[in-house]
Amino acid sequence: MVLFFSMAFIGWSQQDDTSYKRRVLEASEVDLLFSYYNQDGQNAAVTGGEGTEELTDATSSIVLRMPMNEDDILTVDVGLSAYTSASSSNVNPLDGGLNVTPFDASSGESRKDVLVYINPTYQHSSDDRNTIWSANAYFSSEYDYFSIGFGGSYTKLFNEKNTEITLSGRVFLDKWNSQYPIELRDGFFDDRITGNGTYRPIFSEFESENRNSYSVSLSFSQILSQKLQGALFMDVVSQNGLLSTPFQRVYFSDFEDFFIDEFQLADNVEQLPDSRFKIPVGGRLNYYLNDVVILRSYYRYYWDDWGISSHTASLEAPIKLTDKFTLYPTYRYYTQTAADYFYPKEQALSTYEFYTSDYDLSDYDAHQYGMGVQYKDIFTTARVLNFGLKTINLRFSQYDRSDGLNAFIVTLGTTFVGN
């Protein structure tokens, strides 16, 4: 999700008859955001690491920033995300089609869902604008998952605002409405099952459906020279509760295989530890090359106690074509090791305590290439009702992963400023 915090010190507001205070936000601003995402691959976790990963997602949101007075801003981010997924449709592959296969989508309700969320944030700046605190909340809901969160941040600026330190924290209290694979549900029977012997999975429902996440973040940014700016950051994240995904199948190497047509029935769902500890650390370095080009670099190292470590590096080079138009070519590289509990299809043993065939937890490399264009008019000459058009951003990114997952995303964002 995208949060926008505006600190554009523009305009003056009368404080009393003899003095003035610079406003944090001069007028209300509205961001209208839309994205379209499409992916495909052949390693769906829903079907045990083998099967279609085809998915499309359309997301739209409205972000409203309102000045409450000279010092305070209320930001409300509201949105919805609607997806259609061939892989999740195979939670129940038996509700459509004559031949059942993990490489085709079924027509059941699990093939689609809508996530709705609201994220309000209140921000206050001190009179000298060297101290900023904020408080936020988060609510989201979809068919099988509900999330509520809250948090806050504290920012201090030093050295004539050349140095900035921010400490923030977030808490998410989530709950699953577990949807298990159809063959593992009570009362399941189908006379088309084929295999040696009797189909007897070792599945039992999860006792708890809660998932809690806690994070603390620290960031430090510094203007190093007239052309160079750097930042360092670190997060500490702790999760506990149901960290397994209830509808992701696992197939064991020491179990007989059972099928309905070409679809293999689950031996169990993934089993993962009920706690996870994560530490990402990284930094940014931005260099003003000239009046036309700025170089923006980023690096992050990630570690968790499930055995995953990863490296992320990216470079963006905004190219200013005119006073109003800027191009944004980008490149991002990512690599990670596999989790201790990852096993490709039919390589885990039923005697193991933890196992998953989710390729998001496997070892892989990924490349992402992108291009964007921004239109910006600080004078907001184009107007819609009482709002002037400040910016338009259009971006396209292509994502390619070494395990065969490919995706692209198109995003469109506009910012309007009120009178």
Backbone hydrogen bonds, N-H to C=O, Kabsch-Sander energy under -0.5 kcal/mol:
donor,donor_aa,acceptor,acceptor_aa,energy
3,L,1,M,-0.5
5,F,3,L,-0.5
6,S,4,F,-0.5
9,F,7,M,-0.9
10,I,8,A,-1.9
13,S,21,K,-1.5
15,Q,19,S,-1.3
16,D,19,S,-1.7
21,K,13,S,-1.8
23,R,11,G,-0.6
24,V,70,E,-2.1
29,E,65,R,-2.4
30,V,416,F,-2.7
31,D,63,V,-3.0
32,L,414,T,-2.3
33,L,31,D,-0.5
33,L,61,S,-2.6
34,F,412,L,-2.5
35,S,59,T,-2.5
36,Y,410,V,-2.5
37,Y,57,D,-3.0
38,N,408,F,-2.4
39,Q,55,L,-2.5
40,D,406,N,-2.3
44,A,51,G,-1.5
47,T,44,A,-0.6
48,G,45,A,-1.7
49,G,44,A,-2.5
50,E,44,A,-0.7
50,E,47,T,-0.9
51,G,42,Q,-1.5
52,T,102,P,-1.8
53,E,41,G,-2.0
55,L,39,Q,-2.0
56,T,84,T,-2.4
57,D,37,Y,-2.5
58,A,82,A,-2.7
59,T,35,S,-2.4
60,S,80,L,-2.4
61,S,33,L,-2.2
62,I,78,V,-3.0
63,V,31,D,-2.6
64,L,62,I,-0.5
64,L,76,V,-2.6
65,R,29,E,-2.9
65,R,63,V,-0.5
66,M,64,L,-0.5
66,M,74,L,-2.8
68,M,66,M,-0.6
68,M,72,D,-2.2
69,N,72,D,-1.1
73,I,123,Q,-2.5
74,L,66,M,-2.7
75,T,73,I,-0.5
75,T,121,T,-3.2
76,V,64,L,-2.5
77,D,119,N,-1.7
78,V,62,I,-2.6
78,V,76,V,-0.6
79,G,117,Y,-2.1
80,L,60,S,-2.4
81,S,115,L,-2.8
82,A,58,A,-2.7
83,Y,113,D,-2.3
84,T,56,T,-2.4
85,S,111,R,-3.7
86,A,54,E,-2.6
87,S,54,E,-0.9
89,S,85,S,-1.1
90,N,86,A,-0.5
90,N,87,S,-1.6
91,V,88,S,-1.8
92,N,89,S,-1.2
95,D,92,N,-0.8
100,V,98,L,-0.5
101,T,99,N,-0.5
104,D,101,T,-1.2
111,R,108,G,-1.4
112,K,109,E,-1.5
113,D,83,Y,-1.7
115,L,81,S,-3.1
116,V,141,S,-2.2
117,Y,79,G,-2.5
118,I,139,F,-2.2
119,N,77,D,-2.7
121,T,75,T,-3.1
122,Y,135,A,-3.1
123,Q,73,I,-2.8
124,H,133,W,-3.0
125,S,71,D,-1.8
126,S,131,T,-2.6
129,R,126,S,-1.4
132,I,155,T,-2.5
133,W,124,H,-2.3
134,S,153,S,-2.2
135,A,122,Y,-2.3
136,N,151,G,-2.5
137,A,120,P,-2.2
138,Y,149,G,-2.6
139,F,118,I,-2.1
140,S,147,S,-2.4
141,S,116,V,-2.1
142,E,145,Y,-2.5
145,Y,142,E,-0.9
146,F,175,K,-2.2
147,S,140,S,-2.5
148,I,173,L,-1.3
149,G,138,Y,-3.0
150,F,171,V,-2.1
151,G,136,N,-2.1
152,G,169,G,-2.0
153,S,134,S,-2.0
154,Y,167,L,-2.7
155,T,132,I,-3.5
156,K,165,I,-2.7
157,L,130,N,-2.8
158,F,163,T,-2.7
162,N,158,F,-1.0
162,N,159,N,-1.4
163,T,158,F,-1.8
164,E,221,S,-2.6
165,I,156,K,-2.4
166,T,219,S,-2.4
167,L,154,Y,-2.5
168,S,217,S,-2.5
169,G,152,G,-2.4
170,R,215,S,-2.3
171,V,150,F,-2.4
172,F,213,S,-2.7
173,L,148,I,-3.4
174,D,172,F,-0.6
174,D,211,R,-3.1
175,K,146,F,-2.6
176,W,209,E,-3.1
177,N,144,D,-2.7
180,Y,178,S,-0.6
182,I,91,V,-2.5
184,L,181,P,-2.0
185,R,182,I,-1.2
188,F,185,R,-1.7
193,I,190,D,-1.3
194,T,259,F,-2.6
197,G,195,G,-0.6
200,R,198,T,-0.6
202,I,267,D,-1.9
211,R,174,D,-2.2
212,N,240,N,-3.0
213,S,172,F,-2.6
214,Y,238,S,-2.8
215,S,170,R,-2.5
216,V,236,V,-2.1
217,S,168,S,-3.0
218,L,234,M,-2.7
219,S,166,T,-2.4
220,F,232,L,-3.1
221,S,164,E,-2.8
222,Q,230,G,-2.9
223,I,162,N,-2.5
224,L,222,Q,-0.8
224,L,228,L,-1.7
225,S,228,L,-1.9
229,Q,286,N,-2.5
230,G,222,Q,-2.6
231,A,284,R,-2.3
232,L,220,F,-3.1
233,F,282,G,-2.3
234,M,218,L,-2.2
235,D,280,P,-2.5
236,V,216,V,-2.4
237,V,278,K,-2.6
238,S,214,Y,-2.9
239,Q,276,R,-2.7
240,N,212,N,-2.3
241,G,274,D,-2.2
242,L,210,N,-3.4
243,L,241,G,-1.2
248,Q,245,T,-1.7
249,R,46,V,-0.8
249,R,247,F,-0.7
250,V,268,N,-2.5
253,S,348,A,-2.8
255,F,252,F,-0.7
259,F,194,T,-2.4
260,I,263,F,-2.3
262,E,100,V,-2.0
263,F,260,I,-2.2
264,Q,262,E,-0.6
265,L,258,F,-2.9
267,D,250,V,-1.8
268,N,250,V,-1.4
270,E,248,Q,-2.4
271,Q,355,Y,-2.3
276,R,239,Q,-2.2
278,K,237,V,-2.9
279,I,303,W,-2.8
281,V,301,Y,-2.8
282,G,233,F,-2.3
283,G,299,Y,-2.6
284,R,231,A,-2.3
285,L,297,S,-1.8
286,N,229,Q,-3.2
287,Y,295,L,-3.0
288,Y,227,K,-3.1
289,L,287,Y,-1.1
289,L,293,V,-1.1
290,N,293,V,-1.8
294,I,318,P,-1.6
295,L,287,Y,-2.9
296,R,294,I,-0.5
296,R,316,E,-3.1
297,S,285,L,-2.5
297,S,295,L,-0.5
298,Y,314,S,-2.0
299,Y,283,G,-2.3
300,R,312,T,-2.3
301,Y,281,V,-3.6
302,Y,310,S,-2.3
303,W,279,I,-1.3
304,D,308,I,-1.8
305,D,277,F,-1.6
307,G,304,D,-1.3
310,S,302,Y,-2.1
311,H,335,T,-2.3
312,T,300,R,-2.4
313,A,333,Y,-2.4
314,S,298,Y,-2.2
315,L,331,Y,-2.5
316,E,296,R,-2.6
317,A,329,P,-2.0
319,I,327,L,-2.8
320,K,292,V,-3.4
320,K,318,P,-0.6
321,L,319,I,-0.8
321,L,325,F,-1.8
322,T,325,F,-1.8
326,T,374,Q,-2.0
327,L,319,I,-2.8
328,Y,372,G,-3.0
330,T,370,G,-2.4
331,Y,315,L,-1.9
332,R,368,Q,-2.4
333,Y,313,A,-3.3
334,Y,366,A,-2.4
335,T,311,H,-1.9
336,Q,364,Y,-2.0
337,T,309,S,-2.1
339,A,361,L,-3.0
340,D,306,W,-3.4
342,F,339,A,-1.6
343,Y,356,T,-2.8
346,E,251,Y,-1.2
347,Q,344,P,-1.5
348,A,251,Y,-0.6
352,Y,349,L,-1.6
355,Y,271,Q,-2.4
356,T,341,Y,-1.7
359,Y,43,N,-0.6
359,Y,357,S,-0.7
361,L,358,D,-2.2
362,S,359,Y,-1.2
364,Y,336,Q,-1.1
366,A,334,Y,-2.8
367,H,400,D,-2.6
368,Q,332,R,-2.5
369,Y,398,Q,-2.4
370,G,330,T,-2.2
371,M,396,F,-2.4
372,G,328,Y,-0.6
373,V,394,L,-2.5
374,Q,326,T,-2.8
375,Y,392,I,-2.8
376,K,324,K,-2.3
377,D,390,K,-3.0
380,T,377,D,-1.6
384,V,387,F,-3.3
387,F,384,V,-2.4
388,G,417,V,-3.4
389,L,382,A,-3.4
390,K,388,G,-0.6
390,K,415,T,-3.0
391,T,415,T,-1.3
392,I,375,Y,-2.3
393,N,413,G,-3.4
394,L,373,V,-2.4
395,R,411,T,-2.6
396,F,371,M,-2.4
397,S,409,I,-2.2
398,Q,369,Y,-3.1
399,Y,407,A,-3.5
400,D,367,H,-2.8
401,R,405,L,-2.6
402,S,365,D,-2.8
404,G,401,R,-1.9
406,N,40,D,-2.6
407,A,399,Y,-2.7
408,F,38,N,-2.3
409,I,397,S,-2.2
410,V,36,Y,-2.4
411,T,395,R,-2.4
412,L,34,F,-3.2
413,G,393,N,-2.9
414,T,32,L,-2.1
415,T,391,T,-2.2
416,F,30,V,-3.0
417,V,388,G,-2.9
418,G,28,S,-3.4
419,N,386,N,-0.8
